[in-house]
Structures are given as structure tokens and as C-alpha cells.
Amino acid sequence: MAQDVNKTIEELKSKMAILMSMYSVQKSQNEQLKKDNEELKQTINKQQNSIDELEQKVNTLQLAKAVSDSSSSGDKSARKYIEGIVREIDSCIALLNK
């Protein structure tokens, strides 16, 4: 009987050691995944900032092209573009006044 109890205790100790080892591995993997996740978030933020800058450059180039275009259709497109910018500014001012 005492031998069975000792055997059971040893089995439990062995299983506990295995569980502790598995926990340690999972914990380190979790930490690495959190680190990778944070790095990916930073990369996304950098790329989003780059996209925003490029969109602003595209808008500037479109405005410059529309203004420099001397044809009558260019005048209309420049006017539409400027009116769009003015509407955007007006909506921003309205939001700030709320």
C-alpha cells in the first residue's frame, strides 16, 4: 500500500515537472508573439504615415496640374478641386465650432 502511494506521488511529481516545462515554453512563446505583434503594429503605423504623406503629395500634384493646365477643362477641374478643398475646410471648421 505504501509503495502504491509512493509510486503515485512520483508519477504526480513527474507529471507536474512536465506541466511546468510546458508552461514555461508556452509563456516564452506568448512573450515572443506579443513582441512580434508590437513590432508589426509599429510597422503598420509607419506604413500608414507613409501612405498619408503620399496621398498628400498626390493631391498637391493634382492641384498643381489642374492649376497649370491652361485649357478650359483644366480651369473647371482646378475650380472643382479648390471648391472641394474649401468644402473640406468648412466642414473641419464646423466640427471645431461644435
Sequence and secondary structure as in RCSB ss.txt:
>XXXX:A:sequence
MAQDVNKTIEELKSKMAILMSMYSVQKSQNEQLKKDNEELKQTINKQQNSIDELEQKVNTLQLAKAVSDSSSSGD
KSARKYIEGIVREIDSCIALLNK
>XXXX:A:secstr
 HHHHHHHHHHHHHHHHHHHHHHHHHHHHHHHHHHHHHHHHHHHHHHHHHHHHHHHHHHHHHHHHHHH  SHHHH
HHHHHHHHHHHHHHHHHHHHHH 
